[in-house]
Amino acid sequence: MRHRIHLLALGAAVAFGLALPPARAADKPVTLEFSSFLPAQEKLSLMLQEWGRELEKRSGGRVKVNYHPGSTLTPPPQTYDSVVKDIIDVGFGPMGATSGRFPMMEVLDLPLGLKSSESASALSNELVRHFKPKELSDVKVLFMTSSPPAYIQSRKPLKSLKDLQGVKLRALGGTTVKVIQSLGAVPVGIPTNDVYDALSKGIIEGAPVIHDALVAFKWGDSLKHTTLNLRTSYTNNGYFVMNKKRFASLPSDVQKIVDALSDEYSVKLARLWDQKEADAIAMMQRGGHTTHALDAAEEEAWFRKVAPVFDEYVKDKTAKGLPAADVLAFSRDWIVKNQK
């Protein structure tokens, strides 16, 4: 497998006209091949590159990290299993790209009312530490990460459940579809690259997404309204993992460096994501974007509508032998005690 990753890296380098490093002598450092789906110059991607440089620095040059952004080494649906199979050493990817692969962690897809990437990411990591889910046992988890909350962005104001009835909202699948249906809207599956045209042509009327997407994909050209449906919003969730044998092969002091770096960058990445979202909100507001907050009674009415989605999660995952009720209760209790 290790021979295969070197061939993959070589192929990627040749394809993109990159210079390969010269061969090293017997004292050459351990090289980690790191695959990420994020574009090279995206801010979160730049921070992951910084993680690699810091590992090189703090290990005194004993570890080298080759960062492969933009899915140039592995596509998102294959990244996790590529780490497991020792095809790559380190992977950063979205959990939603492999539907059903992380059943216990799907609790994070539920509308838990998380207010920030920092809170959502902290909860995600606490779930892994507390429950040690079997679905993540075949890798070394560096850290889990989650986006800021995805609110409903729309062409017209949506201030109540009545306004939402029959509105066509983009959703790719999973829990998001169930939540949209529970609220009386109509989920429409449209690939990311087709959303801009679908919005401009009125094929869809909105989407539950973070503000950063309105800027990055220019969906804000059509979506001029945000509904702050906090209690029925969701987060996008991801993993940052290393091959278990590769981690075990590192010197013990380097393992400690990796763990310390992971704890540090889990928080740094989440705070960067929150800052990106704040910047996107400010940019949208300067362009005339309007935000509509739901009052307490309306929030409660929306939440009652999605209650069956929680029940379905518990029933489905319990049938698979997972402690779903405990996981959901733990999540809700953690949010009450820790979310600011």
Protein Blocks (a to p, Z undefined) as FASTA:
>chain_A
ZZmmmmmmmmmmmmnopacdddddfkbccddddddfbdfklmklmmmmmmmmmmmmmnno
paccdddehhlmbcfklmmmmmmnomambdcddfklmghklmmlmmmmpcnhpabfklmm
mmmmmmmmmnopaklmmpccfbdcdddddddddfbdcfbfklmgopacddfbhjllmmmm
mnopacddddfklmmmmmmnomagbdcddfklmmmnommmmmmcdcddfklgccdddddd
ddfklmmmpcfklmmmmmmmmmmmmmmmmmmmmmmmmmmmmmmmmnopacddddfklmmm
mmmmmmmmmmmmmmmmmmnopafklmmmmmmmmmmmmmZZ
